[in-house]
């Protein structure tokens, strides 16, 4: 058994619009095989100025690097190596690019912009997207922020470009919470950690004194629900990101675990073991009496709401093996949806509402797959030995998960819905149980 599923088993056992003429667009299905060449030169500055995060020329180079890396990571774009540029972008070129020079390096799209310091000490990052061949502006945005948060402005710029060229929302200005792991396999230390979706701005939230599992963001992104072994009692807690305060949910007498927020953030669904049976319950985030949603013999766990809050997908071994089931949010109309080979676990509903991601176990390995909400159209996205614990990007385009190696190491990875664009997400230590936030406000 791999980390997440074996751990739970062990617990149970114990931008502005473009003119209509501009038609430059990335095919999100075919773009992986032929990504769009795009130029992202260093952002310029109208006047060199110093900030606490560096001077505006340096920030301009760093913003362009983040934008370029974001777009490249999607697999839909191929940023052109800056060494090929024949053009140095001046401030005047932001509004009037020299398009013939960009056609020379075979760029189809151009992302350029500026960084300037405002009178109150904040900075503005201007972001412009052009169709190089039609010589039309496709999008323009301005992002004002404190200098320390320049990376968020860069991610927002990348989101604006992605959205305009693909027709779907971006996902770069978002965060990941996960379980950071270190130590031997027999004495593993697990801490909550949080970072930007590209691995930047990493920090630990807990000190590792207590084992933690399954962290999940609230819709507001200000709190995280998770399971902790504090005081040697596995129960659900809520962590406030702003204050660092950890609050026990409900002070329930029995083991509770695998929590997830409702779409409105007002309640939690989770599993609780009682009387030799494990069922799914719903309870207000403020506590109160939990409402029991399942009653079948066996283990019901891993609940995940549909985006509209009307249904819940979960895993259950009520039929003899772990399979996926869907029910109404009040627990009615429970029905099995997984009928492929092997066992199924860790289901999570796509933000788009059209797919459910899962871990499939069988044939000597764990793999990440997706299926429609009625169980049809099942597809495996990975083909490794130990992939599990999927979580969706805010736009439902990418799935992040963790991959266990035979030597014991675990890393975070992502793959898009084509199953082709797979990449490792950098973390300072081993990582498991990722959860992707919605887009930041």
C-alpha positions as CSV (number, residue, x, y, z in Angstrom):
1,X,0.0,0.0,0.0
2,X,1.2,3.5,-0.7
3,X,1.4,6.4,1.7
4,X,-2.1,8.0,1.7
5,X,-4.2,4.9,1.3
6,X,-2.1,2.7,3.6
7,X,-2.1,5.5,6.2
8,X,-5.9,5.7,6.2
9,X,-6.2,2.0,6.2
10,X,-4.0,1.8,9.2
11,X,-6.1,4.4,11.0
12,X,-9.3,2.4,10.2
13,X,-7.7,-0.7,11.4
14,X,-6.6,1.1,14.5
15,X,-7.7,41.7,-19.3
16,X,-9.3,44.1,-22.1
17,X,-11.1,42.3,-25.0
18,X,-9.5,42.1,-28.4
19,X,-11.0,43.4,-31.7
20,X,-13.0,40.6,-33.4
21,X,-10.6,40.4,-36.3
22,X,-7.8,38.9,-34.1
23,X,-8.1,35.1,-34.1
24,X,-4.8,33.9,-32.6
25,X,-5.8,31.0,-30.4
26,X,-4.3,27.9,-28.9
27,X,-6.1,24.6,-29.4
28,X,-6.0,23.2,-25.8
29,X,-6.3,19.6,-27.2
30,X,-3.7,19.8,-30.0
31,X,-1.5,22.4,-28.4
32,X,0.6,19.9,-26.5
33,X,2.0,18.3,-29.7
34,X,2.6,21.7,-31.2
35,X,2.9,24.4,-28.6
36,X,2.6,28.0,-29.7
37,X,6.0,29.9,-30.0
38,X,5.7,33.0,-27.8
39,X,8.2,35.7,-27.0
40,X,8.4,37.1,-23.4
41,X,11.2,39.6,-23.3
42,X,12.2,41.3,-20.1
43,X,9.6,43.9,-18.9
44,X,11.0,47.4,-19.2
45,X,10.6,50.4,-16.9
46,X,9.7,54.0,-17.6
47,X,12.1,55.2,-15.0
48,X,14.7,53.1,-13.0
49,X,13.7,53.1,-9.4
50,X,14.6,51.1,-6.3
51,X,12.1,49.1,-4.2
52,X,12.5,46.8,-1.2
53,X,12.3,43.9,-3.6
54,X,14.9,45.2,-6.0
55,X,15.1,47.9,-8.7
56,X,12.5,48.0,-11.4
57,X,14.8,46.8,-14.1
58,X,15.6,43.6,-12.1
59,X,11.9,43.1,-11.3
60,X,11.1,43.5,-15.0
61,X,13.5,40.6,-15.8
62,X,12.1,38.5,-13.0
63,X,8.5,39.1,-13.9
64,X,9.2,38.0,-17.5
65,X,10.9,34.9,-16.3
66,X,7.9,33.9,-14.1
67,X,5.4,34.6,-16.9
68,X,7.6,32.6,-19.3
69,X,7.9,29.6,-16.9
70,X,4.2,29.6,-16.2
71,X,3.2,29.5,-19.8
72,X,5.9,26.8,-20.6
73,X,4.6,24.7,-17.7
74,X,1.2,24.4,-19.3
75,X,2.7,22.6,-22.3
76,X,0.6,24.8,-24.6
77,X,3.3,27.4,-25.2
78,X,6.9,27.4,-26.2
79,X,8.7,30.5,-25.0
80,X,11.5,31.5,-27.3
81,X,15.0,31.6,-25.8
82,X,15.8,35.2,-25.0
83,X,19.2,34.8,-26.6
84,X,17.5,34.6,-29.9
85,X,15.9,38.1,-29.5
86,X,17.2,40.8,-31.8
87,X,15.1,43.4,-30.1
88,X,15.7,45.3,-26.9
89,X,12.3,46.4,-25.6
90,X,12.2,50.1,-24.6
91,X,9.3,51.6,-22.8
92,X,7.9,53.0,-26.1
93,X,8.0,49.5,-27.6
94,X,5.4,48.3,-25.1
95,X,2.7,50.2,-26.8
96,X,4.2,50.1,-30.3
97,X,6.1,46.8,-30.7
98,X,8.5,46.4,-33.7
99,X,6.6,43.4,-35.1
100,X,8.9,42.5,-38.0
101,X,11.7,41.8,-35.5
102,X,9.5,39.4,-33.6
103,X,8.5,37.7,-36.8
104,X,12.2,37.1,-37.4
105,X,12.4,34.8,-34.4
106,X,9.2,33.0,-35.4
107,X,7.1,34.3,-32.5
108,X,3.4,34.0,-33.0
109,X,2.6,35.9,-29.9
110,X,4.4,38.6,-27.9
111,X,4.0,39.3,-24.2
112,X,5.6,42.5,-23.0
113,X,5.1,45.1,-20.3
114,X,6.7,47.3,-17.7
115,X,7.3,47.7,-14.0
116,X,7.0,51.2,-12.4
117,X,7.0,52.6,-8.9
118,X,4.0,54.5,-7.8
119,X,3.9,57.6,-5.5
120,X,2.8,55.5,-2.5
121,X,5.6,53.0,-2.8
122,X,3.6,50.3,-4.6
123,X,4.4,49.0,-8.0
124,X,2.4,48.6,-11.2
125,X,3.1,45.7,-13.5
126,X,1.7,46.4,-17.0
127,X,1.1,43.3,-19.1
128,X,0.4,43.4,-22.9
129,X,-0.3,40.5,-25.3
130,X,0.1,40.9,-29.1
131,X,-0.6,38.8,-32.2
132,X,2.7,39.2,-34.0
133,X,1.3,38.5,-37.5
134,X,-1.9,40.6,-37.4
135,X,0.0,43.2,-35.3
136,X,-3.0,43.6,-33.0
137,X,-3.2,43.9,-29.3
138,X,-5.1,40.9,-27.8
139,X,-5.1,41.9,-24.1
140,X,-3.7,44.5,-21.7
141,X,-3.8,44.5,-17.9
142,X,-2.3,46.5,-15.1
143,X,-1.6,45.0,-11.7
144,X,-0.8,47.2,-8.7
145,X,0.7,45.6,-5.6
146,X,3.4,46.0,-3.0
147,X,6.9,45.2,-4.3
148,X,7.2,42.1,-2.2
149,X,4.3,40.6,-4.0
150,X,5.6,41.1,-7.5
151,X,5.4,37.3,-8.2
152,X,1.6,37.4,-7.9
153,X,1.5,40.2,-10.5
154,X,3.6,38.0,-12.8
155,X,1.2,35.0,-12.3
156,X,-1.8,37.2,-13.0
157,X,-0.2,38.4,-16.2
158,X,0.4,34.8,-17.2
159,X,-3.2,33.9,-16.3
160,X,-4.4,36.8,-18.5
161,X,-2.3,35.6,-21.5
162,X,-3.4,32.0,-20.9
163,X,-7.0,32.9,-20.7
164,X,-7.0,35.1,-23.9
165,X,-5.2,32.5,-26.0
166,X,-7.0,29.3,-24.8
167,X,-10.4,30.6,-24.0
168,X,-10.4,29.1,-20.5
169,X,-9.5,30.6,-17.2
170,X,-5.9,30.5,-16.0
171,X,-4.5,28.7,-12.9
172,X,-1.1,30.2,-12.2
173,X,-2.1,32.6,-9.4
174,X,-2.9,29.9,-6.9
175,X,-1.3,28.0,-4.0
176,X,-0.7,24.4,-3.0
177,X,-0.9,23.0,0.6
178,X,0.7,19.6,1.1
179,X,2.3,17.2,3.6
180,X,6.1,17.7,3.8
181,X,7.8,14.5,4.8
182,X,11.2,13.7,6.2
183,X,12.8,10.9,8.3
184,X,13.0,7.1,8.0
185,X,10.0,5.1,6.8
186,X,9.5,3.8,10.3
187,X,9.7,7.2,12.0
188,X,8.3,9.6,9.4
189,X,7.9,13.3,10.3
190,X,5.0,15.0,8.5
191,X,4.3,18.7,8.5
192,X,1.8,20.9,6.7
193,X,3.5,23.2,4.1
194,X,2.2,25.8,1.7
195,X,3.7,27.3,-1.5
196,X,2.8,28.9,-4.8
197,X,1.7,26.5,-7.5
198,X,5.2,26.7,-9.0
199,X,7.0,25.9,-5.7
200,X,8.0,29.5,-4.8
201,X,7.3,31.2,-1.5
202,X,7.5,27.9,0.4
203,X,6.8,27.8,4.1
204,X,5.9,25.3,6.8
205,X,2.7,25.6,8.7
206,X,3.2,23.0,11.4
207,X,6.3,21.9,13.3
208,X,6.0,18.1,12.8
209,X,5.3,17.2,16.4
210,X,2.0,15.6,15.3
211,X,1.4,13.4,12.2
212,X,-0.9,15.2,9.7
213,X,-2.8,13.9,6.7
214,X,-5.1,15.2,3.9
215,X,-5.0,19.0,4.1
216,X,-7.7,20.7,2.1
217,X,-8.4,24.4,1.3
218,X,-11.6,26.2,2.2
219,X,-13.1,28.1,-0.7
220,X,-12.0,31.4,1.0
221,X,-8.4,30.0,1.1
222,X,-8.0,31.4,4.6
223,X,-8.3,28.1,6.3
224,X,-7.3,24.5,5.8
225,X,-9.0,21.4,7.1
226,X,-6.8,18.4,7.9
227,X,-6.4,15.3,10.1
228,X,-4.0,15.5,12.9
229,X,-2.8,13.0,15.6
230,X,-2.5,15.7,18.2
231,X,-2.7,14.2,21.7
232,X,-2.5,10.8,20.0
233,X,-6.1,11.1,18.8
234,X,-6.7,11.2,15.0
235,X,-9.3,14.0,14.5
236,X,-10.2,16.8,12.1
237,X,-8.7,20.3,12.7
238,X,-9.0,23.6,10.9
239,X,-5.8,25.7,10.5
240,X,-6.1,29.5,10.0
241,X,-3.4,30.6,7.6
242,X,-3.4,34.2,8.7
243,X,-3.1,33.6,12.4
244,X,-1.6,30.1,12.6
245,X,-4.3,29.0,15.0
246,X,-5.4,25.4,14.9
247,X,-9.0,24.5,16.0
248,X,-10.4,21.1,16.7
249,X,-13.6,20.5,14.8
250,X,-16.5,19.3,17.0
251,X,-14.4,17.6,19.7
252,X,-15.9,14.3,18.5
253,X,-15.4,11.2,20.7
254,X,-14.4,8.9,17.8
255,X,-11.6,9.0,15.2
256,X,-12.5,11.5,12.4
257,X,-10.5,12.0,9.2
258,X,-10.5,12.8,5.4
259,X,-12.2,16.2,5.7
260,X,-13.3,18.5,2.9
261,X,-15.1,21.8,2.8
262,X,-18.5,22.3,1.1
263,X,-18.4,24.8,-1.8
264,X,-19.9,27.5,0.3
265,X,-17.3,26.9,3.0
266,X,-19.9,26.6,5.8
267,X,-19.6,22.9,6.5
268,X,-17.3,20.0,6.3
269,X,-17.8,16.4,5.2
270,X,-15.5,13.8,6.7
271,X,-15.3,10.2,7.8
272,X,-15.8,9.0,11.4
273,X,-15.3,5.5,12.8
274,X,-18.0,4.4,15.2
275,X,-19.1,1.0,16.5
276,X,-16.9,-0.9,14.0
277,X,-18.2,1.0,11.0
278,X,-16.9,4.0,9.2
279,X,-19.3,6.5,7.6
280,X,-19.4,9.9,6.1
281,X,-20.8,12.8,8.1
282,X,-21.5,16.5,7.5
283,X,-21.1,19.2,10.2
284,X,-20.9,22.9,10.4
285,X,-17.4,24.4,10.5
286,X,-18.4,25.9,13.8
287,X,-19.2,22.6,15.3
288,X,-22.5,21.2,16.4
289,X,-24.1,17.8,15.9
290,X,-22.7,15.9,12.9
291,X,-25.3,14.6,10.3
292,X,-24.7,11.0,9.2
293,X,-24.9,10.6,5.4
294,X,-24.0,6.9,4.9
295,X,-25.0,3.8,6.8
296,X,-23.7,0.9,4.7
297,X,-21.5,-1.7,6.4
298,X,-17.8,-1.2,5.7
299,X,-15.6,1.8,5.2
300,X,-17.0,5.0,3.5
301,X,-14.4,7.7,3.1
302,X,-12.8,10.3,0.9
303,X,-15.9,12.5,0.3
304,X,-15.7,15.4,-2.3
305,X,-18.5,17.8,-3.2
306,X,-19.5,18.6,-6.7
307,X,-18.9,22.4,-7.5
308,X,-22.6,23.2,-7.0
309,X,-22.8,21.4,-3.7
310,X,-25.6,19.1,-4.8
311,X,-23.7,15.8,-4.8
312,X,-20.8,14.0,-3.1
313,X,-18.4,11.4,-4.6
314,X,-16.8,9.0,-2.1
315,X,-15.1,5.7,-1.9
316,X,-16.5,2.6,-0.2
317,X,-15.7,-1.1,0.2
318,X,-19.4,-2.0,0.9
319,X,-19.3,-4.2,-2.2
320,X,-16.2,-6.1,-1.2
321,X,-13.5,-3.9,-2.8
322,X,-12.8,-0.1,-2.8
323,X,-15.0,1.5,-5.4
324,X,-16.4,5.0,-6.2
325,X,-19.9,6.0,-5.3
326,X,-22.0,9.2,-5.8
327,X,-24.8,10.4,-3.6
328,X,-26.9,13.5,-3.2
329,X,-25.6,16.0,-0.6
330,X,-28.2,14.8,1.9
331,X,-27.0,11.2,1.6
332,X,-29.8,9.9,-0.7
333,X,-29.5,8.0,-4.0
334,X,-26.2,6.3,-3.4
335,X,-24.9,4.6,-6.5
336,X,-21.7,3.0,-7.6
337,X,-19.9,4.6,-10.6
338,X,-16.6,2.7,-11.0
339,X,-16.6,-0.5,-12.9
340,X,-13.1,-0.8,-14.4
341,X,-10.5,-3.3,-13.3
342,X,-8.9,-2.9,-9.9
343,X,-9.8,-0.8,-6.9
344,X,-10.6,3.0,-6.8
345,X,-9.8,5.6,-4.1
346,X,-9.3,9.3,-3.3
347,X,-11.9,10.7,-5.7
348,X,-12.1,14.5,-6.2
349,X,-14.7,16.4,-8.3
350,X,-13.4,18.8,-11.0
351,X,-14.0,22.5,-10.5
352,X,-15.7,22.4,-13.9
353,X,-18.1,19.8,-12.7
354,X,-17.7,17.4,-15.6
355,X,-15.0,14.9,-14.4
356,X,-13.9,13.1,-11.3
357,X,-10.2,12.3,-10.7
358,X,-9.2,9.2,-8.7
359,X,-6.5,6.8,-7.8
360,X,-6.8,3.4,-9.4
361,X,-5.0,0.4,-7.8
362,X,-4.3,-2.7,-9.8
363,X,-1.7,-4.5,-11.8
364,X,1.0,-3.9,-9.3
365,X,0.7,-0.1,-9.3
366,X,-1.2,3.0,-8.4
367,X,-2.3,5.4,-11.2
368,X,-4.2,8.7,-11.6
369,X,-7.3,8.7,-13.8
370,X,-10.4,10.6,-14.6
371,X,-14.0,9.6,-15.5
372,X,-17.2,11.4,-16.2
373,X,-19.5,11.9,-13.2
374,X,-21.6,8.9,-14.2
375,X,-18.5,6.7,-14.4
376,X,-18.3,6.6,-18.2
377,X,-15.3,7.7,-20.2
378,X,-12.6,6.5,-17.8
379,X,-9.0,7.4,-18.8
380,X,-5.7,6.9,-17.0
381,X,-3.4,9.9,-17.1
382,X,-0.3,8.4,-15.6
383,X,1.5,5.1,-15.9
384,X,3.9,5.0,-13.0
385,X,4.3,2.6,-10.1
386,X,3.0,4.8,-7.2
387,X,0.8,7.7,-8.2
388,X,-2.1,8.8,-5.9
389,X,-3.9,11.6,-4.2
390,X,-5.1,13.8,-7.1
391,X,-6.1,17.4,-6.8
392,X,-7.5,19.8,-9.5
393,X,-6.1,23.1,-10.7
394,X,-8.7,25.9,-10.4
395,X,-9.6,25.7,-14.0
396,X,-10.0,21.9,-14.1
397,X,-7.3,21.6,-16.8
398,X,-4.4,20.0,-14.7
399,X,-4.3,17.4,-12.0
400,X,-1.6,17.4,-9.3
401,X,-0.7,14.3,-7.3
402,X,2.1,12.6,-5.5
403,X,4.4,9.9,-6.7
404,X,6.1,7.4,-4.4
405,X,9.3,5.8,-5.5
406,X,10.4,2.3,-4.7
407,X,13.1,3.6,-2.4
408,X,10.6,5.4,-0.3
409,X,10.8,9.0,-1.6
410,X,7.7,10.9,-2.5
411,X,7.4,13.9,-4.8
412,X,4.6,16.2,-6.1
413,X,3.8,16.0,-9.8
414,X,1.2,17.4,-12.2
415,X,-0.3,16.2,-15.5
416,X,-2.8,17.8,-17.8
417,X,-5.9,16.2,-19.2
418,X,-4.1,14.9,-22.3
419,X,-1.9,12.8,-20.1
420,X,1.1,14.1,-22.0
421,X,2.4,17.2,-20.1
422,X,3.7,15.6,-16.9
423,X,6.1,17.6,-14.7
424,X,7.6,17.5,-11.2
425,X,6.8,20.3,-8.8
426,X,9.8,21.3,-6.7
427,X,9.6,20.9,-2.9
428,X,12.5,21.2,-0.4
429,X,11.7,17.8,1.1
430,X,9.5,14.8,0.2
431,X,5.9,15.7,-0.5
432,X,2.5,14.0,-0.4
433,X,-1.2,14.7,-0.1
434,X,-1.3,17.9,-2.2
435,X,-4.4,20.2,-2.4
436,X,-4.7,23.0,-5.0
437,X,-6.4,26.3,-4.0
438,X,-8.8,28.2,-6.0
439,X,-7.4,31.3,-7.8
440,X,-6.3,33.9,-5.3
441,X,-8.5,37.0,-5.0
